[in-house]
Amino acid sequence: MITEGSATYAAAGVDIEAGDRAVELIKSRLKSTRPEVVGGLGGFAGLFRIDAPSDPRGRLLATSTDGVGTKVAIAQAMDKHDTIGIDLVGMVVDDIVVCGAEPLFMTDYIACGRVVPERIADIVAGIDAGCVLAGCALIGGETAEHPGLLGADDYDVAGAATGMVAADAVLGPARVRAGDAVVAMASSGLHSNGYSLARHVLLNVARIPLDSTADLGESLGEVLLTPTRIYAKDCLTLTAELDVHAFAHVTGGGLTANLARVLPDGLAASIDARSWQPAPIFGLIADRGGVTPAEMERTFNMGVGMVAVVAPEAADAAVALLNERGVPAWVAGEIYSSESSSSSSP
């Protein structure tokens, strides 16, 4: 345990508050919006109406773009590049499915110091594999060499995806009610968030070799490269069969911040953290970095990669359906009125 202060995401180089401030500044300066834009900026996905506003079943396009952050540094250190594309797809498509949209297609962008054909092929093969898991198509992309800006063996990846949802089927805050159940879906590990802090603690401070098992059951490098679980098909199945009101994709900001994004004013979530046990990698980071519980919870997913907010009578069926599909799931909490003094605290 590190005793001389606690490691934080900001100290590792990622300032969440600065990022939030940048988003607010961007919102104040944008002038390119159109009347077809639904919901404005700040949601998990952007929505654009393509049918007449008077048509209740009118179609909306949903779009999202993202990258995988500094997880690429682990792939480069391990010289293993065929799974980072799965992470990319998960980060993008699961922001789309949150609003109830079916992901349709995706494009990618790879920036590198030099093109190594076999490496690029591995990266794109991973993206394609992720698209298969998500049920969408990879329809194109771009690879750019940036010598002098990136090292010869450095690269970064990003992608964008588009989906579609009927206007009257959009999920989100407008559907959430007090008494709804919060169904948690297990993550496969860190997914693609918090790697700047994880790398700082595990590799720079604790100096754990990537080939060390470090009480994890497999090498640290393998654990850190575990592909992101993709929930798109599972979420769409839930919405087709049960009364689902909202989803929250647990990425940057952790469970609390992302669940709050789909709650309307006057409602809050009570989460029972005793209902699951995070994977050992989270405990290793906290212990070796002296990272406080609050910092861990706002930086990492802590074992929950997606949550569904469902009608209370649908909770048990949702858990059963997800488990049948191979996604460990459980009821982790409920939605309550934050204006009621009789509500339990989260």
C-alpha positions in Angstrom: 0.0 0.0 0.0 1.3 3.4 -0.9 1.2 5.6 2.1 2.4 9.0 0.8 -0.9 10.2 -0.6 -3.4 8.5 -2.9 -3.1 8.1 -6.6 -5.8 9.9 -8.5 -7.0 10.1 -12.2 -6.1 13.8 -12.3 -2.5 13.1 -11.0 -2.2 10.4 -13.7 -3.0 13.0 -16.3 -6.8 12.8 -16.9 -8.8 15.7 -15.5 -12.5 14.7 -15.6 -13.7 18.2 -14.4 -11.7 19.9 -17.2 -13.4 17.5 -19.7 -16.8 18.4 -18.4 -16.0 22.1 -18.6 -14.8 21.6 -22.2 -18.1 20.1 -23.1 -20.0 23.0 -21.6 -17.9 25.5 -23.6 -18.4 23.5 -26.8 -22.2 23.6 -26.3 -22.2 27.3 -25.9 -20.3 27.8 -29.2 -22.0 25.4 -31.5 -24.1 27.1 -34.2 -24.6 24.2 -36.7 -27.6 22.6 -35.1 -30.8 21.9 -37.1 -34.4 21.3 -36.2 -34.1 17.6 -36.9 -31.7 17.3 -34.0 -33.5 15.6 -31.0 -32.4 16.1 -27.4 -29.4 18.3 -28.1 -25.9 17.5 -26.9 -24.7 15.6 -23.9 -26.5 12.3 -24.2 -24.9 8.9 -24.8 -25.8 9.2 -28.4 -26.8 12.0 -30.7 -30.3 11.7 -32.3 -31.3 13.1 -35.7 -34.9 12.8 -37.0 -35.2 11.6 -40.7 -39.0 11.3 -40.9 -41.8 13.9 -40.3 -42.1 15.1 -36.7 -45.8 14.3 -36.8 -45.1 10.6 -37.4 -45.0 8.9 -33.9 -43.1 6.0 -35.5 -40.8 8.3 -37.3 -37.3 7.1 -37.5 -34.3 8.7 -35.7 -30.7 8.1 -36.5 -28.5 7.6 -33.5 -24.8 8.2 -33.7 -21.8 8.0 -31.4 -18.0 8.3 -31.7 -15.2 7.3 -29.3 -11.8 5.7 -28.9 -10.2 3.3 -26.4 -7.9 5.8 -24.6 -4.5 4.6 -23.4 -5.5 1.0 -23.4 -3.6 1.0 -26.8 -0.4 1.4 -24.8 -1.0 -2.0 -23.3 -1.6 -3.5 -26.7 1.6 -2.0 -28.0 3.6 -3.2 -25.0 2.2 -6.7 -25.4 2.5 -6.6 -29.2 -1.0 -7.9 -29.3 -3.3 -5.9 -31.5 -6.2 -8.2 -32.4 -8.6 -7.4 -29.5 -8.3 -3.6 -29.2 -10.8 -3.3 -32.0 -13.4 -5.1 -29.9 -12.9 -2.5 -27.2 -13.5 0.2 -29.8 -16.8 -1.3 -31.0 -18.0 -1.7 -27.4 -17.3 1.9 -26.5 -19.2 3.2 -29.5 -22.1 0.9 -30.1 -23.1 0.5 -26.5 -23.6 4.3 -26.3 -26.0 3.9 -29.2 -28.0 1.1 -27.8 -28.6 3.0 -24.6 -31.3 5.0 -26.3 -32.9 1.9 -27.7 -31.4 2.2 -31.1 -30.1 -0.8 -33.1 -26.5 -0.3 -34.3 -26.4 -0.5 -38.1 -22.9 0.3 -39.3 -19.5 1.5 -38.1 -16.4 3.2 -39.6 -12.9 3.4 -38.0 -9.9 5.6 -38.0 -6.4 4.5 -37.2 -3.5 7.0 -36.8 0.0 5.5 -36.7 3.6 6.5 -36.8 4.1 4.0 -39.7 1.9 1.5 -41.4 2.8 -2.1 -40.5 0.4 -4.0 -42.7 0.1 -7.0 -40.4 -0.6 -4.8 -37.3 -3.2 -2.8 -39.1 -4.9 -6.0 -40.3 -5.0 -7.3 -36.7 -6.6 -4.1 -35.5 -9.2 -4.1 -38.2 -9.9 -7.8 -37.7 -10.7 -7.0 -34.1 -13.0 -4.2 -35.1 -14.8 -6.6 -37.5 -15.1 -9.2 -34.7 -16.6 -6.6 -32.4 -19.1 -5.6 -35.1 -20.2 -9.2 -35.4 -20.7 -9.3 -31.6 -22.7 -6.1 -31.8 -24.8 -7.1 -34.9 -23.6 -4.2 -37.0 -21.5 -3.9 -40.2 -18.0 -2.4 -40.6 -18.4 -0.4 -43.8 -15.2 1.6 -44.1 -12.4 3.4 -42.4 -9.2 5.3 -42.8 -5.6 4.6 -41.9 -3.2 7.6 -41.6 0.5 7.7 -41.1 1.7 10.6 -38.8 5.6 10.3 -38.8 7.2 12.8 -36.5 4.0 13.1 -34.5 3.7 9.5 -33.4 6.5 7.0 -32.8 7.1 4.4 -35.4 5.3 1.7 -33.4 2.6 4.0 -31.9 -1.0 4.2 -33.0 -4.4 5.3 -31.8 -7.8 4.1 -32.9 -11.2 5.8 -33.0 -14.6 5.0 -34.6 -18.1 6.1 -35.2 -21.3 4.2 -35.6 -24.9 4.9 -36.6 -28.1 3.2 -35.5 -31.8 3.7 -35.8 -34.7 3.8 -33.4 -38.4 4.8 -33.8 -39.2 8.1 -32.2 -41.8 6.6 -29.8 -39.3 3.9 -28.7 -36.5 6.1 -27.5 -35.4 5.1 -24.0 -34.2 7.5 -21.4 -35.2 9.8 -18.5 -38.7 10.5 -19.7 -39.6 6.8 -19.1 -38.0 6.3 -15.7 -40.3 6.1 -12.6 -39.8 5.9 -8.9 -39.8 2.2 -7.9 -38.0 1.1 -11.1 -35.4 -1.6 -10.6 -31.7 -1.1 -11.5 -30.4 -4.3 -13.1 -26.6 -4.5 -13.3 -24.7 -6.3 -16.0 -21.2 -7.5 -15.2 -18.2 -6.0 -17.0 -15.4 -8.2 -18.3 -12.8 -6.1 -16.5 -11.7 -2.5 -16.8 -13.2 -2.3 -20.3 -11.6 0.9 -21.8 -11.7 3.4 -19.0 -9.2 4.5 -16.3 -6.2 3.1 -18.1 -4.1 6.2 -17.4 -4.5 5.7 -13.7 -4.2 1.9 -13.9 -1.0 2.1 -15.9 0.4 4.8 -13.6 -0.3 2.7 -10.5 0.5 -0.8 -11.7 3.4 -0.2 -14.1 5.0 3.0 -13.0 4.5 3.0 -9.2 4.1 -0.7 -8.3 6.3 -1.7 -11.3 4.5 -5.0 -11.8 5.7 -6.7 -15.0 3.0 -7.3 -17.6 3.9 -11.0 -17.5 3.4 -11.3 -13.8 0.3 -13.0 -12.5 0.2 -10.7 -9.5 -2.5 -12.9 -7.8 -4.8 -12.4 -10.8 -4.8 -16.0 -12.0 -3.3 -14.9 -15.4 -0.7 -12.3 -16.4 -1.3 -8.7 -15.7 -1.0 -7.9 -19.4 -3.7 -10.4 -20.3 -6.0 -9.0 -17.7 -5.5 -5.5 -18.8 -6.1 -6.5 -22.5 -9.4 -8.4 -21.7 -11.8 -7.2 -24.4 -14.7 -5.0 -23.4 -18.0 -6.9 -23.1 -20.4 -5.7 -25.8 -24.0 -5.5 -24.6 -25.8 -4.3 -27.7 -27.6 -7.5 -28.7 -28.5 -8.3 -25.1 -30.0 -4.8 -24.5 -32.0 -5.0 -27.7 -33.4 -8.4 -26.6 -34.4 -6.9 -23.3 -36.2 -4.1 -24.9 -38.0 -6.4 -27.2 -39.3 -8.7 -24.5 -39.6 -6.7 -21.3 -40.6 -3.2 -20.0 -37.2 -1.4 -20.1 -37.2 2.3 -19.4 -33.5 3.2 -19.7 -30.0 2.0 -20.0 -26.7 3.5 -18.8 -23.4 2.5 -20.3 -20.8 2.6 -17.5 -17.7 4.3 -18.9 -15.9 7.4 -17.9 -17.3 8.8 -14.6 -18.2 5.3 -13.3 -21.6 3.9 -12.3 -23.0 6.8 -10.3 -22.3 9.5 -12.9 -23.5 7.5 -15.9 -26.7 6.3 -14.2 -27.5 9.9 -13.2 -27.5 10.8 -16.9 -30.7 8.8 -17.5 -32.6 10.0 -14.4 -35.1 12.8 -14.6 -35.2 15.7 -12.1 -36.6 14.5 -8.8 -35.4 10.9 -9.0 -32.3 9.3 -7.7 -30.8 5.8 -7.6 -30.1 3.7 -4.5 -27.4 1.2 -5.3 -26.4 -1.7 -3.0 -22.7 -2.1 -3.5 -22.8 -5.3 -1.5 -24.7 -7.0 -4.3 -21.6 -7.8 -6.3 -17.8 -8.3 -5.8 -15.5 -6.4 -8.3 -12.9 -8.5 -10.0 -9.4 -8.7 -8.4 -7.9 -6.2 -10.8 -9.8 -3.4 -9.2 -8.6 -4.3 -5.7 -5.0 -4.5 -7.0 -5.2 -1.0 -8.4 -6.7 0.4 -5.2 -4.2 -1.4 -2.9 -1.0 -0.7 -4.9 -2.0 2.9 -5.5 -3.7 3.8 -2.3 -6.6 4.9 -4.4 -9.6 5.9 -2.3 -13.0 4.2 -2.9 -14.5 7.5 -4.2 -11.7 7.8 -6.7 -12.0 4.2 -7.8 -15.8 4.5 -8.3 -15.6 7.7 -10.4 -12.7 6.4 -12.5 -13.5 2.7 -13.1 -16.7 0.7 -13.8 -16.0 -1.4 -10.7 -17.4 -4.5 -12.2 -20.6 -3.1 -13.8 -20.4 -2.3 -17.5 -24.1 -1.6 -18.3 -27.3 -1.1 -16.2 -30.9 -1.4 -17.3 -33.6 0.6 -15.5 -36.7 -1.6 -15.8 -40.2 -1.7 -14.4 -40.1 -3.4 -10.9 -42.2 -6.4 -12.1 -39.7 -7.0 -14.9 -36.6 -7.2 -12.8 -36.4 -10.9 -12.1 -37.2 -11.7 -15.8 -34.5 -9.3 -16.9 -31.9 -11.0 -14.7 -32.9 -14.4 -15.9 -32.9 -13.4 -19.6 -29.4 -11.9 -19.3 -28.0 -14.8 -17.4 -29.4 -17.1 -20.1 -27.6 -15.1 -22.7 -24.3 -15.4 -20.8 -24.3 -12.0 -19.2 -24.0 -12.2 -15.4 -26.7 -9.9 -14.1 -28.4 -9.0 -10.8 -30.7 -6.5 -9.2 -28.4 -3.8 -7.8 -30.8 -1.2 -6.6 -33.9 0.9 -7.3 -35.0 4.3 -8.3 -36.6 6.5 -5.7 -38.0 10.0 -5.4 -35.2 12.3 -4.2 -37.8 14.7 -2.9 -39.2 12.2 -0.5 -37.8 12.2 3.0 -38.8 8.6 3.5 -36.5 7.3 0.7 -33.4 5.3 1.5 -30.1 6.9 0.8 -27.8 5.5 -1.9 
